Amino acid sequence: MRAKPLAFAAGLLLATAFASQTASRAQSGRGGQSPVYAQQPGAATPFSGQRAYEHVKRLVEFGPRPSGSKELEAARQYILEQLGGDPSAPNLHRRGVGRMSVREDVWLAETPAGKVRMVNIVCELPGETDDTILITGHYDTKRYKEFAFVGANDGGSSAGALIELVRAFKAMQGKTRFTYRFVFFDGEEAVCREWDECSKPGRPDNTYGSRYEVGRLKALNRLKNVRALILLDMMGYDKLELGRDDMSTPWLVDVLWKTARELGYAKQFVERAEGVGGDDHEPFLKAGVPSVDLIQLSTYPFWHTADDTLDKISPHSLKAVGDVVLASLPRVEEKVKGGAGF
C-alpha cells in the first residue's frame, strides 16, 4: 500500500446511527442462524491475541518473505499446517477440513521482474447460500536488497491474525446463512522498490493476489455473490490507532467502529481519517464490492523499514482487531440483507 494525501474536512468523521440496537438476530427466513457470537453483543470472542502473536512470531522467524521466495514458501506451508490443510500435497484444491475447505490458488504473475509464481491461500466455510463475506490480508513482505525486511506488522500481523480468525470462527460459529471465505493474498507488495516506479496503466505493480481473486471470481461469474470484504493490514502495532480509511465503504467503517466502541476498543479504533491507496481492498472496490481496510499507516513510523520487527507487535492489539471483526459480522450480515451497497 502507499500513503495517500488526505483532504481534511472540518471536524471529525462521525459514525452514523445503526438501526439495530443489538447484535443479536433471529433466524433468517431461509432457516440460517446467526453465529453464536451474535447473541452476546459486547461479549469477548474466542479470538486469542496471544495465539495470533505466536503465529506472527513464527512467520517473522522465516525472515524476509517476498513473493516467489523460498522463505514465503516456508511461511505458506506453516499457514497451511495451522489451517489443517495437507502441505505435502502438490496442490491443495478443495481439500476438506471438516466443513472448511482449504486450497491454494496458484498462478504466474506478470511483474516488472518477469513472471513470478504466486499463491493465494483460501479457506472457505460454506453457508446456506452463495452470498459471501470475505475476510482477507496479505502474507508476503516487500523485497529489499539494502536490508532484511521481515515485515512483522506489514505482512506478519495480517497473516497471524487471519490464522487465528479461522480458528476462532470455527470455534464459535453456528449454522450460517452466509458463506465465509478467508483469503491470504500473495503479491500485495510492489516488486519494484518504489510503489509507482514500474506501474503501467491497467497494470499496477502491486495487489497481485487481490487482483487475481477479482479476476477469478469474474471468470466464474461469482463476483456478484461477494457482498462485503474486510481487509486486515498493518494492525498489530503496540500503539495501535486505526483511522477511518477514506477509500473504504462508509457503512462498513461505521459498523466496525460502532462495534469497537461497544467492546471498549475506542482507543484502538480512532476518529481520524486514514489515507491509503493501492491496498488489497481497492480491486474489490473498483469491482463494486463494499470493502473496508483496517490499517495503521500514517502513524506507524516503521513502515517499509528494517525496524518493522516483532518487538513492535502487541497481542492486545491483535486481540482488539480480532474481537471487533468477529463481533461485527452479524451487523454486516444484517446490512447486506437489507440491501446495503456503497
C-alpha positions as CSV (number, residue, x, y, z in Angstrom):
1,M,0.0,0.0,0.0
2,R,1.1,3.6,-0.2
3,A,0.2,6.7,1.8
4,K,-2.3,8.9,0.0
5,P,-2.8,12.7,0.7
6,L,-5.8,13.4,2.8
7,A,-8.4,16.2,2.2
8,F,-9.1,17.3,5.8
9,A,-12.7,18.4,6.4
10,A,-13.8,20.4,9.4
11,G,-14.5,18.2,12.4
12,L,-14.0,14.5,12.9
13,L,-15.7,11.7,11.0
14,L,-18.7,10.6,13.0
15,A,-20.3,7.2,13.0
16,T,-23.8,7.0,11.6
17,A,-26.6,5.6,13.8
18,F,-27.0,1.9,13.2
19,A,-30.7,0.9,13.1
20,S,-30.3,-2.2,15.2
21,Q,-29.8,-1.7,19.0
22,T,-28.4,-5.2,19.5
23,A,-26.1,-7.5,17.6
24,S,-28.4,-10.5,18.3
25,R,-30.6,-11.6,15.5
26,A,-33.3,-14.1,14.9
27,Q,-33.2,-17.0,12.4
28,S,-33.4,-15.8,8.8
29,G,-36.3,-16.6,6.6
30,R,-34.2,-19.2,4.9
31,G,-33.5,-21.1,8.1
32,G,-30.0,-19.9,8.8
33,Q,-28.9,-18.8,12.3
34,S,-26.5,-16.1,13.2
35,P,-23.2,-17.2,14.5
36,V,-23.0,-17.8,18.3
37,Y,-21.2,-14.5,18.9
38,A,-24.2,-12.6,17.6
39,Q,-26.2,-13.4,20.7
40,Q,-23.9,-11.6,23.2
41,P,-23.1,-8.0,22.0
42,G,-20.1,-6.7,23.8
43,A,-19.0,-10.1,25.0
44,A,-15.5,-11.3,24.4
45,T,-14.9,-13.6,21.4
46,P,-12.7,-16.8,21.4
47,F,-10.0,-14.9,19.4
48,S,-6.7,-15.2,21.2
49,G,-4.3,-12.3,20.8
50,Q,-1.5,-14.4,22.2
51,R,-2.1,-17.2,19.7
52,A,-2.1,-14.6,16.9
53,Y,1.1,-13.2,18.2
54,E,2.8,-16.6,18.3
55,H,1.8,-17.0,14.6
56,V,3.3,-13.6,13.8
57,K,6.5,-14.6,15.7
58,R,6.8,-17.8,13.7
59,L,6.3,-16.1,10.4
60,V,8.9,-13.5,11.2
61,E,11.4,-16.2,12.0
62,F,11.3,-17.3,8.4
63,G,12.9,-14.0,7.5
64,P,12.0,-11.7,4.6
65,R,9.2,-13.3,2.6
66,P,8.8,-11.6,-0.8
67,S,6.7,-13.3,-3.4
68,G,8.4,-16.2,-5.1
69,S,10.9,-16.8,-2.4
70,K,11.7,-20.0,-0.5
71,E,11.0,-18.1,2.7
72,L,7.5,-17.3,1.6
73,E,7.0,-20.9,0.6
74,A,8.0,-22.0,4.1
75,A,5.6,-19.5,5.6
76,R,2.9,-20.8,3.3
77,Q,3.5,-24.4,4.5
78,Y,3.2,-23.1,8.1
79,I,-0.1,-21.4,7.4
80,L,-1.5,-24.5,5.7
81,E,-0.5,-26.6,8.6
82,Q,-2.2,-24.2,11.0
83,L,-5.4,-24.2,8.9
84,G,-5.5,-28.0,8.9
85,G,-4.5,-28.5,5.2
86,D,-2.1,-31.0,3.9
87,P,1.1,-29.1,2.9
88,S,2.6,-32.2,1.4
89,A,0.0,-32.3,-1.4
90,P,1.4,-30.8,-4.6
91,N,-1.7,-28.6,-5.0
92,L,-4.4,-28.1,-2.4
93,H,-7.8,-27.9,-4.2
94,R,-11.0,-28.4,-2.3
95,R,-9.3,-30.4,0.4
96,G,-11.9,-30.5,3.1
97,V,-11.1,-29.9,6.8
98,G,-14.5,-30.6,8.4
99,R,-16.9,-28.2,6.7
100,M,-14.0,-25.9,6.0
101,S,-12.2,-26.3,2.7
102,V,-8.6,-25.2,2.2
103,R,-6.9,-24.7,-1.1
104,E,-4.1,-22.9,-2.9
105,D,-4.8,-20.8,-6.0
106,V,-1.6,-20.7,-8.0
107,W,-0.7,-18.5,-11.0
108,L,2.2,-16.9,-12.7
109,A,2.0,-13.1,-12.2
110,E,3.4,-10.8,-14.8
111,T,5.7,-8.4,-12.9
112,P,8.4,-5.9,-13.9
113,A,10.9,-8.6,-12.8
114,G,9.3,-11.2,-15.1
115,K,6.9,-14.0,-14.3
116,V,6.7,-14.8,-10.6
117,R,4.9,-17.8,-9.1
118,M,2.3,-16.5,-6.6
119,V,-0.1,-18.4,-4.4
120,N,-3.3,-17.3,-2.6
121,I,-4.4,-19.4,0.3
122,V,-8.1,-19.8,0.6
123,C,-10.2,-21.1,3.5
124,E,-13.9,-21.4,2.9
125,L,-16.8,-22.3,5.2
126,P,-19.9,-22.7,3.0
127,G,-23.2,-21.3,4.3
128,E,-26.7,-22.0,3.2
129,T,-26.4,-19.6,0.3
130,D,-23.7,-18.4,-2.0
131,D,-23.8,-14.9,-0.6
132,T,-20.2,-14.5,0.6
133,I,-18.3,-12.3,3.1
134,L,-14.5,-12.2,2.5
135,I,-12.0,-11.7,5.4
136,T,-8.6,-11.1,4.0
137,G,-5.0,-9.9,4.4
138,H,-1.6,-10.4,2.7
139,Y,1.2,-12.7,3.9
140,D,4.1,-11.6,1.6
141,T,6.7,-8.9,2.5
142,K,8.4,-6.3,0.4
143,R,11.7,-7.2,-1.2
144,Y,14.6,-5.0,-0.3
145,K,18.3,-5.5,-1.2
146,E,19.6,-2.9,1.2
147,F,18.3,-4.6,4.4
148,A,16.4,-7.5,5.8
149,F,12.7,-6.6,5.8
150,V,10.9,-9.1,8.0
151,G,7.5,-7.2,8.0
152,A,6.3,-8.1,11.4
153,N,3.5,-5.6,11.1
154,D,3.3,-5.3,7.3
155,G,2.5,-8.9,6.2
156,G,3.1,-10.6,9.5
157,S,0.3,-9.2,11.6
158,S,-2.4,-9.7,9.0
159,A,-1.4,-13.3,8.3
160,G,-1.1,-14.2,12.0
161,A,-4.5,-12.6,12.8
162,L,-6.1,-14.4,9.9
163,I,-4.9,-17.8,11.1
164,E,-6.4,-17.1,14.5
165,L,-9.6,-15.7,13.0
166,V,-10.2,-19.0,11.2
167,R,-9.7,-21.0,14.4
168,A,-11.9,-18.7,16.4
169,F,-14.6,-18.5,13.8
170,K,-14.8,-22.3,13.6
171,A,-14.9,-22.5,17.4
172,M,-17.8,-20.1,17.7
173,Q,-19.9,-20.2,14.6
174,G,-23.3,-21.8,14.4
175,K,-25.2,-22.6,11.2
176,T,-24.6,-19.7,8.9
177,R,-26.6,-18.3,6.0
178,F,-23.6,-16.6,4.5
179,T,-20.6,-18.3,3.1
180,Y,-17.3,-17.1,4.7
181,R,-14.1,-17.1,2.8
182,F,-10.7,-16.2,4.4
183,V,-8.1,-15.3,1.8
184,F,-4.3,-14.9,2.4
185,F,-3.2,-12.7,-0.5
186,D,0.2,-13.1,-2.1
187,G,1.8,-10.2,-4.0
188,E,0.3,-7.2,-2.2
189,E,3.8,-5.6,-2.2
190,A,5.3,-4.0,-5.3
191,V,8.2,-5.8,-7.0
192,C,10.0,-2.5,-7.7
193,R,11.4,-0.5,-4.8
194,E,9.1,2.5,-5.2
195,W,5.3,1.8,-5.3
196,D,4.6,3.6,-8.6
197,E,8.1,3.1,-10.2
198,C,7.0,0.3,-12.5
199,S,3.3,0.7,-12.7
200,K,1.6,1.0,-16.1
201,P,-1.9,1.9,-17.0
202,G,-4.1,-1.0,-16.2
203,R,-1.2,-3.0,-14.8
204,P,-0.2,-1.7,-11.3
205,D,2.9,-3.2,-9.7
206,N,1.1,-4.3,-6.5
207,T,-2.0,-6.1,-5.3
208,Y,-1.3,-9.1,-7.5
209,G,-3.2,-11.5,-5.3
210,S,-6.3,-9.4,-4.8
211,R,-6.5,-8.5,-8.5
212,Y,-6.1,-12.2,-9.3
213,E,-9.0,-13.1,-7.0
214,V,-11.3,-10.5,-8.5
215,G,-10.4,-11.8,-12.0
216,R,-11.0,-15.4,-10.9
217,L,-14.4,-14.6,-9.4
218,K,-15.4,-12.6,-12.5
219,A,-14.5,-15.5,-14.8
220,L,-16.6,-17.9,-12.7
221,N,-19.5,-15.3,-12.6
222,R,-19.2,-15.4,-8.8
223,L,-18.1,-11.9,-8.0
224,K,-21.8,-10.9,-7.7
225,N,-22.0,-13.2,-4.7
226,V,-19.4,-11.3,-2.7
227,R,-21.4,-9.0,-0.5
228,A,-18.6,-7.5,1.6
229,L,-14.8,-7.6,2.2
230,I,-12.9,-6.9,5.4
231,L,-9.1,-6.4,4.9
232,L,-6.5,-6.6,7.6
233,D,-3.2,-4.9,7.0
234,M,-0.6,-3.4,9.5
235,M,-2.9,-3.8,12.5
236,G,-0.6,-5.3,15.2
237,Y,1.4,-2.2,16.4
238,D,1.6,-2.0,20.2
239,K,0.5,1.7,19.9
240,L,-2.5,0.7,17.7
241,E,-4.6,3.5,16.3
242,L,-6.7,2.5,13.3
243,G,-8.1,5.5,11.5
244,R,-11.1,5.5,9.1
245,D,-9.7,4.7,5.7
246,D,-11.3,7.3,3.4
247,M,-11.4,4.9,0.4
248,S,-13.4,2.3,2.3
249,T,-17.2,1.8,2.1
250,P,-18.7,4.2,4.8
251,W,-21.3,1.9,6.2
252,L,-18.8,-0.9,6.7
253,V,-16.5,1.5,8.5
254,D,-19.4,2.7,10.7
255,V,-20.3,-0.9,11.6
256,L,-16.8,-1.8,12.7
257,W,-16.2,1.4,14.6
258,K,-19.6,1.2,16.4
259,T,-18.7,-2.4,17.5
260,A,-15.2,-1.3,18.6
261,R,-16.7,1.3,20.9
262,E,-19.1,-1.2,22.4
263,L,-16.3,-3.6,23.1
264,G,-14.1,-0.9,24.7
265,Y,-11.7,-0.5,21.9
266,A,-12.3,3.1,21.1
267,K,-8.6,3.9,21.7
268,Q,-7.6,1.4,19.0
269,F,-10.3,2.4,16.5
270,V,-10.0,6.2,16.5
271,E,-12.0,9.0,15.0
272,R,-9.5,10.3,12.4
273,A,-9.1,9.9,8.7
274,E,-6.6,7.4,7.3
275,G,-5.5,7.8,3.6
276,V,-4.4,4.6,1.9
277,G,-4.1,3.9,-1.8
278,G,-3.1,0.7,-3.6
279,D,-4.1,-1.8,-0.9
280,D,-5.9,-5.1,-1.5
281,H,-9.4,-3.7,-1.0
282,E,-9.0,-1.4,-4.0
283,P,-9.6,-4.0,-6.7
284,F,-12.8,-5.1,-4.9
285,L,-14.0,-1.5,-4.5
286,K,-13.4,-0.9,-8.2
287,A,-15.4,-4.1,-8.9
288,G,-18.3,-2.8,-6.8
289,V,-17.8,-4.8,-3.6
290,P,-18.3,-2.9,-0.4
291,S,-14.9,-3.1,1.4
292,V,-13.1,-1.8,4.4
293,D,-9.4,-1.6,5.2
294,L,-8.2,-1.9,8.8
295,I,-4.8,-0.4,8.6
296,Q,-2.5,1.9,10.6
297,L,-0.2,3.6,8.0
298,S,0.1,7.3,8.6
299,T,1.1,6.9,12.3
300,Y,3.2,3.7,12.0
301,P,6.8,5.0,11.9
302,F,8.4,1.7,10.9
303,W,6.6,1.1,7.6
304,H,9.0,-0.4,5.0
305,T,12.0,-0.1,7.3
306,A,14.3,-2.6,8.9
307,D,12.7,-1.8,12.2
308,D,9.3,-3.4,11.3
309,T,10.2,-6.1,13.8
310,L,8.4,-8.4,16.3
311,D,9.0,-6.0,19.3
312,K,6.5,-3.6,17.7
313,I,3.7,-6.2,17.8
314,S,1.2,-6.5,20.7
315,P,-1.1,-9.4,21.5
316,H,-3.6,-6.9,22.8
317,S,-3.7,-5.0,19.5
318,L,-4.2,-8.2,17.6
319,K,-7.0,-9.2,20.1
320,A,-8.7,-5.8,19.6
321,V,-8.9,-6.3,15.8
322,G,-9.9,-10.0,16.0
323,D,-12.7,-9.2,18.5
324,V,-14.1,-6.3,16.5
325,V,-14.1,-8.2,13.2
326,L,-15.8,-11.3,14.7
327,A,-18.3,-9.3,16.7
328,S,-19.2,-7.0,13.7
329,L,-20.2,-9.9,11.4
330,P,-23.8,-10.1,12.5
331,R,-24.3,-6.4,11.8
332,V,-22.5,-6.8,8.4
333,E,-24.9,-9.6,7.5
334,E,-27.9,-7.6,8.5
335,K,-26.8,-4.6,6.5
336,V,-26.1,-6.8,3.4
337,K,-29.5,-8.5,3.8
338,G,-31.1,-5.0,4.0
339,G,-29.6,-4.1,0.6
340,A,-26.6,-2.1,1.7
341,G,-24.2,-1.3,-1.1
342,F,-21.9,1.7,-1.4
